[in-house]
Amino acid sequence: MDKSLYIAMTGAVQNARGTAIHANNLANVNTMGFRSDYAQARAMPVYGETYASRVYAMEENPGTNFAYGTLVETGNELDVAVNGEGWIAVQTPDGGEAYTRAGEMKVDSLGVLRNGNGLPVMGQGGPIALPPFERITIGQDGTISIQGAGANPGSLSQVDRIKLVNPDASQLYKGNDGLMRQRDGLAAPADAAVGVSAGFLEGSNVNSVEALTELISLSRQFELHVKMMKTAEENSEASARLLQMS
């Protein structure tokens, strides 16, 4: 069988992988705090016992785009957006710690402060739990103050502080759940220099036009690879017919 068939086949497979990355980015264009993934293609020689005789395409995800998204004003006292660099720490289902820029928060029936995906938001000593309150405010440094239930309207008491971190971006990776984690598996220390703006949310940093253009380009490349496979099949059938005639 013509080796060009395998080259076209791997090209189609890698195009499909690139399409999946860009499709995921485009699907999250309206997801608050979402960080898009990069996708790149490169040539990969096929090494064996002798010199490489074929070069295949390989699509890979070299990393995550850490550019900031646009701030959207919501007016909700529990919504926060990180100012500049930094992340909000949340507790994962396995008890570990991960980081997000999505600051849409809510308080559950037990008083636990959770993000939009239902994960507990980390404070100075673990997940933040709030007593019953009439009013809540979040300061620029992440400090949470409340007017307790039945307390005087002008009475605010500090109960905790959102854990804000700023680890080295090169040491972060994005998991399948969209959360960032440190490569060494350790929890990042709180950084007092990181601030937030209450009443705002940070939008996705996905460029919808760019993502759609990449999808169209990859789709056309995929069609080209399929045509190459069809041509290889036709050449193989023609060769078989010639051999039968001889």
C-alpha positions in Angstrom: 0.0 0.0 0.0 1.2 3.5 -0.8 2.9 5.1 2.2 1.3 8.4 1.3 -1.9 6.9 2.7 -0.4 6.8 6.2 1.0 10.4 5.8 -2.5 11.7 4.8 -4.1 9.6 7.6 -1.9 11.1 10.3 -2.4 14.6 9.0 -6.2 14.1 9.2 -5.9 12.7 12.8 -3.8 15.7 13.9 -6.1 18.1 12.2 -9.0 16.6 14.2 -7.0 17.2 17.4 -6.4 20.8 16.5 -10.1 21.2 15.7 -11.0 19.9 19.1 -8.8 22.5 20.9 -10.1 25.4 18.9 -13.7 24.1 19.2 -13.3 24.0 23.0 -12.0 27.5 23.0 -14.9 28.7 20.9 -17.4 26.9 23.1 -16.1 28.8 26.1 -16.2 32.3 24.6 -18.8 33.3 27.1 -17.4 31.4 30.1 -16.3 33.8 32.8 -12.6 33.6 33.6 -11.8 31.0 30.9 -8.3 30.8 29.6 -7.9 29.6 26.0 -5.5 26.9 24.9 -2.9 27.2 22.3 -2.6 24.8 19.4 0.3 24.4 17.1 1.4 21.9 14.4 4.9 20.8 13.7 6.7 18.3 11.5 7.8 15.1 13.3 10.3 12.8 11.5 9.7 9.1 11.8 12.9 7.7 13.3 13.8 4.0 13.0 16.9 1.8 12.7 18.2 4.0 9.8 17.6 7.6 8.7 14.2 9.1 9.0 12.4 8.5 5.6 9.1 10.1 6.4 7.9 13.3 8.1 4.5 13.3 9.7 2.5 16.2 11.1 1.8 16.5 14.8 -0.7 18.8 16.5 0.0 19.7 20.1 -1.1 22.0 22.9 2.0 23.8 24.1 0.3 25.8 26.8 -2.4 28.2 27.9 -3.0 31.8 26.9 -2.8 33.8 30.1 -4.0 37.1 28.6 -6.6 39.0 30.6 -10.3 39.0 29.6 -12.6 41.9 29.5 -14.2 43.1 32.8 -18.0 43.0 32.9 -19.8 45.0 35.6 -22.5 43.0 37.3 -23.2 45.0 40.5 -23.5 41.7 42.4 -21.7 42.1 45.8 -20.4 38.5 45.6 -18.9 38.8 42.1 -15.2 39.7 42.0 -12.6 40.1 39.3 -8.9 39.8 39.9 -7.0 43.0 39.1 -4.0 42.2 36.9 -2.0 39.1 37.6 -3.2 36.6 40.2 -5.7 33.8 40.9 -8.5 32.9 43.3 -7.9 29.7 45.2 -10.6 27.1 45.4 -10.8 23.6 46.9 -11.2 20.7 44.4 -13.4 17.7 45.1 -10.3 15.6 46.1 -9.4 18.1 48.8 -6.6 19.7 46.8 -6.2 23.3 45.8 -6.6 24.8 42.3 -6.9 28.3 40.9 -9.3 30.2 38.7 -10.1 33.7 37.4 -13.8 33.1 37.5 -15.1 35.2 40.5 -18.8 34.4 40.4 -19.6 33.4 43.9 -22.5 32.3 46.0 -23.2 31.2 49.6 -24.9 27.8 50.1 -27.4 26.8 52.7 -24.6 25.9 55.1 -22.8 29.3 54.7 -20.0 28.0 52.6 -18.7 30.4 50.0 -18.6 28.7 46.6 -17.6 29.7 43.1 -19.9 29.3 40.1 -19.0 25.6 39.7 -19.9 24.9 43.3 -16.3 24.6 44.6 -15.5 26.0 48.0 -13.5 29.3 47.9 -10.4 29.1 50.0 -9.7 31.6 52.8 -6.8 32.1 55.2 -7.3 28.7 57.0 -9.3 26.6 54.5 -12.7 26.9 52.8 -14.6 30.1 53.8 -17.7 29.6 55.9 -19.9 32.6 56.8 -22.3 33.0 59.6 -25.9 34.3 58.9 -25.6 37.9 57.6 -27.7 40.8 56.3 -25.1 42.3 54.1 -21.7 41.4 52.8 -18.8 43.3 51.2 -15.6 42.2 49.7 -12.6 44.6 49.8 -9.9 45.1 47.2 -7.6 42.8 49.1 -10.2 40.0 49.3 -11.2 40.8 52.9 -14.8 39.7 53.5 -16.9 41.8 55.9 -20.5 41.1 56.9 -23.3 42.8 58.8 -24.4 39.9 61.0 -28.1 38.9 61.2 -29.8 41.3 63.6 -26.8 43.5 63.9 -26.9 47.3 63.5 -26.9 48.5 59.9 -23.6 50.3 60.3 -21.9 47.4 62.0 -19.5 45.4 59.8 -17.2 42.7 61.1 -14.3 41.0 59.2 -14.8 37.2 59.0 -12.2 36.0 56.5 -10.1 36.9 53.5 -10.2 35.2 50.1 -6.9 33.4 49.3 -5.4 35.2 46.3 -2.2 33.8 44.8 0.2 34.7 42.0 2.4 31.7 41.2 4.8 31.7 38.3 2.7 31.2 35.1 5.4 28.8 33.7 4.7 26.5 36.6 1.0 26.3 36.0 -1.0 23.9 33.9 -4.7 23.6 33.1 -6.6 20.4 34.1 -9.5 18.9 32.3 -11.8 20.8 34.6 -10.5 24.1 33.4 -8.7 24.9 36.7 -5.1 25.8 37.0 -2.7 23.9 39.2 1.0 24.0 40.1 3.1 21.4 38.3 4.7 20.3 41.6 1.3 19.6 43.1 1.9 22.0 46.0 -0.4 24.8 47.1 0.7 28.3 46.2 1.2 30.8 49.1 -1.2 33.7 49.4 0.1 37.0 47.8 -1.0 40.2 49.5 -0.2 42.2 46.3 -3.1 40.6 44.4 -6.3 42.6 44.5 -9.8 42.2 43.3 -12.7 44.4 42.2 -16.1 43.7 43.7 -19.2 43.8 41.4 -17.2 42.8 38.4 -16.5 39.5 36.5 -13.7 38.8 34.1 -14.8 37.4 30.8 -13.2 34.8 28.6 -10.0 35.7 26.8 -11.0 33.7 23.7 -10.9 35.7 20.4 -14.0 34.3 18.8 -13.1 35.5 15.3 -9.6 34.0 15.5 -11.0 30.7 16.9 -13.6 30.4 14.1 -11.1 31.2 11.4 -8.8 28.5 12.7 -11.7 26.0 12.7 -12.5 26.8 9.1 -8.8 26.5 8.1 -8.4 23.1 9.9 -11.7 21.9 8.4 -10.4 22.6 4.9 -7.1 20.9 5.7 -8.9 17.9 7.0 -10.9 17.7 3.7 -7.6 17.8 1.8 -6.2 14.9 3.8 -9.3 12.9 3.1 -8.9 13.6 -0.6 -5.3 12.5 -0.5 -6.4 9.2 1.2 -9.0 8.7 -1.5 -6.3 9.3 -4.2 -4.0 6.8 -2.6 -6.8 4.3 -2.6 -7.5 4.9 -6.3 -3.9 4.5 -7.1 -3.7 1.2 -5.2 -6.8 -0.1 -7.1 -5.3 1.0 -10.4 -2.0 -0.8 -9.6 -3.9 -3.9 -8.7 -5.8 -3.9 -12.0 -2.5 -3.5 -14.0 -1.0 -6.4 -12.1 -4.1 -8.5 -13.0 -3.8 -7.6 -16.7 -0.2 -8.6 -16.7 
